[in-house]
Amino acid sequence: MEAKQLNEIREAVRERSPLVHCITNPVSIHSCADAILAIGGRPVMAEHPEEAAEITETAQALLLNLGNITDVRMESMRYSAEAAGRRQLPVVLDLVGIACSGLRRAYAGRLLREGTPTVIKGNYSEIYAFGQETYQSAGVDADGTLRTEELIEAVTALAEKYRCIVLASGAVDIVGDGKRCCLVHNGHPQLSRITGTGCMLGALTACFLTAEPGIAAAVTACAVMGICGELSATERGNGSFYTNLMDYLSVLPPEELEKRLHITEEGCGRL
């Protein structure tokens, strides 16, 4: 995948300024809104069941994030998912916490029985857990012991099962659609030291899907977040890193993405 294509997707988002409806957790709601604004989109964060579908009807994409789940948010997500289906909007389902929560795992399954999102996203543990019922992890962090081969297989299996794009985030982001798997090697450890970077990645993906409905949108999100993380790294601390990250999301030069982009592709057959 070429940097030129990714930069064209970025430019298209800035030209269109799409409205992205996010039903996400309050831990990262502010960060997700900032990230969408930084790349040129417009966020709306509405989660009341009596208005969720109506808000989705006016948007160009929908993000459903299972973090810090509540009864109200679960109800609203179903209504918004139905509305997005009627309008054929791109939808990102972020499986936050399903590796440590039976409630969230069962709810994600219900959402997928009712309609298929454009992208299923999660960290390594969450994507692996959704395909392996006996697998469980503690907390919402990615399991660094999972091997790349296992994760490619898990991504491919889910993509084939649901006929959608699957994004597994971690030290190397893995994006597959059942036919190809792109590994995005950009990133920096400091991204894991501030709250909500995984949720921001889901928000960026939803935004880029408004310009490109295929796998390239998710790859663009991973590359942009990873490269901005690399450029933002600082010894001053997490607060400075967050500020730097928002700055680079706003002003990342196309030539910087081209220079730093590191993507490889793997076969998507069974390993």
N, C-alpha and C positions, 0 to 999 in steps of 0.2 A: 504494500500500500504506500503510495507516494505522499510526500509532504504537501505537494501542490493540491491534491484532493482535499486534504485535511484543512488547509488554509482557505480553500474555497468554501467549505462548510462553515468555517468560522465567520467568513465575510458575509455569507448569506444570512446568518443569524443576526448579525449587526444591521444588515439592511432591512430585514423583516421585523425585528423587535417583537418576537412572538410572546404571547401570553402563556405562561406555564402555570397550571394549577397544581399546587403541591399539598398533599395531605401527608404531613410528616410529623416527626416527633418534636416536642418543644425543646428538647436538648439541643437540636441542631437547626431549628426553624430559621433563626436569624442568619446563620452561616449559609444555609441553602439560598435564602433570598439574596444575600450579598453576592454569592457566586453567580447566580442567574443574571443579576444586574451587571456584574463585571463583564460578562461575555456578550452583553447586548440584549438580553431578554428582559421580560417583565414578569415578576413573580406575583402570584396571588395565593394566599394561604388561608383557605376557607375550609372548615371542617364540621360545621353544624349540619346535622342530617337534613334539616329543612331547606338548606340552601346549596348543599354540596353539588347536586346534579345540575342545578341552574348555573352555578359558576363554571362547572366543567363545560357546559354547552357553549360558553363564550370563549373558551381557551383553545389553544392550538396543540397542547400536549398535557398529559397528566402524569404526575409522579405519586405513587402509593408507597409509603415507607412504613414498615411494621414496627419501628422502634417505639419503646415506651407506650405500648398499645393500650387502648381503652375501649370500652363498649361503644362509646359515641363515635370514636374514630373508625372502628370496625364497620359500623353501620354506614357511615358516610362514604367509606371506601367502596362499598358494594354499590351504592347509588351512583357514585361518580364513575365507577368502572362500567356500569350499564350505560350511562350517558355517553361515555367515550366510545363504547362499542357502537352505539347508534350513529354517532357522527364519524366513526372510523378514524378516531384520533390516535396518535402514537401514545402508548402507555408504558411506563417503567414500573415494574414491581420490585421493590428492594426488600429482600428477605432478612431484614435486620433481626438478629436474635433467634432465628428458628433452630439453630443448633443447640440452644440451651433451654428452649421453651416449647413444650408440647402444644400449648395453646396456639402459639404463633405458627407452628408447623401445620397444625390442622387447619387453621384459618387460611393460610396460603394455599393449601390444597383445595379448599372450598372456592377461593377466588379463581383458581385456575380451572376448576370444573365449570365455572359459570362463564368464563371468557379468557382468551389467551392474550397476554400483554405482548407488546412489541419486543420488550427486553425484560428478561429475568436477571436481576442483579443480586449479588451478595459477595461477602468475602469468601476466602477459601473454605472455611468451616461451614458456612451457610449453604454454599452451592453443593459441597460434598454431602452435607447432611440431608439435603432435599432429595438426593438420589439414593441415600443409604439410611434406611429407617433405624438401624441399630446404632448409628454413629451419633455421638453427643459430645459437646464441648462445654467448657465453663466460660460464662460471660460472652461478650460480643466481639472479641478479638479473633483475628484469623489464626488458624492452627499452622504454625510454621513447619511442622513435621510432615505435612502432606507433600508427597512428591509431585513434581510437575506432570509426570505421566499419568498419575491418578487423577489429577485435576483436569487435564485435557480430556480424559475419558469421561469424567463426570459432566463437564461442559457439553461435550458432544452428545452424550446420552440425553441430557435435558433438552438440548436444542432440537434433537430429532423427535423426542417424545411430544414436545409442545409446539414444534414447528415455529420457533422464534429464535431470537438472538439471546445468548447467555453470556453474562459478564461476571467473571470471578476475579475479585480484586485482591491484591497482595503485593509482595515484593516485586513480582512480575505479574502484570494484569493479563488475564487470558480471556479472549473474546472469540466466541464461535457461533456459527449458524447452522452447524450440521454438515456443511460442505467444506468450510475452511476454518482454521484456528489462527488468530493473530496473537502473538505474545508481545506486549508492550513493556519494554525493559526500562523505561524512564521512571524516575521517582527518587525520593530521598527519605531516610528513616524519620526525619523530623515531621513528616506528614502524619505519622502515627502518634505524635505527642501533643496534638491539639484535638479538641473535640470536633467531630462531625465531618472529617475530610471524606470518609466513605459516603456519607449522606450527600455531601456536595457533589461527589462524582455521579451519583444517581441523578441529581438535579441538572448537572451539565449534560448528561446523556439525554434526558428528556428534552432539553432545549435544543440540542443539536439534531435530534430526530425530526424536528420541524423543518429542517433544511435537507435532510437525507434520511430516508426511512430504513436504510440497510445497515449492515455491520460497520460501515465506515463512520457512522455517527458515534457509536460506542467507542470505537478506536480513537476517534478525535477527542472524546472526553477524557479517556485514559491518558493520551499523549499530552494534552494540554495541562491536566492536573499534575502529571508526573514532571513535566518540564518546568512548570511554574514552581513546583516543590523544590526542584534542584536549584533554580535561580534564587529562591527565597531563603535557602539555608543560611543560618546565622548563629554565631556563638552568643549573641546578646540574650537569647531566651525565647520562650514560646510566644510571648506577646508580640515581639518584633517579627517573628516568623509569620504569624497570622497576618499582620499588617502587610508584610512583604508579599505574601501569597495573594492577597486581594489586589495589591498593586499590579502584580504580574499577570493575574487573570484579566485585568482591565487593559493592559498595554503590551502584552506579549507580542514582539515584532514577528511577522511571518518568517523572516530570515532566521530568527533564533530557533523557531520550531524546526525549520528545515535543517539547521546545523546540528541540533541536539537529538532529533528523532531517532529512536532505536527500536525498530519493529522486526520481528522474525515471524515466519509462518511455519506451521507444523501440519502434517496430515491429520485428518479427523477420523481416520478409521479406528476400529477397536484395537486397543493396545494389548 
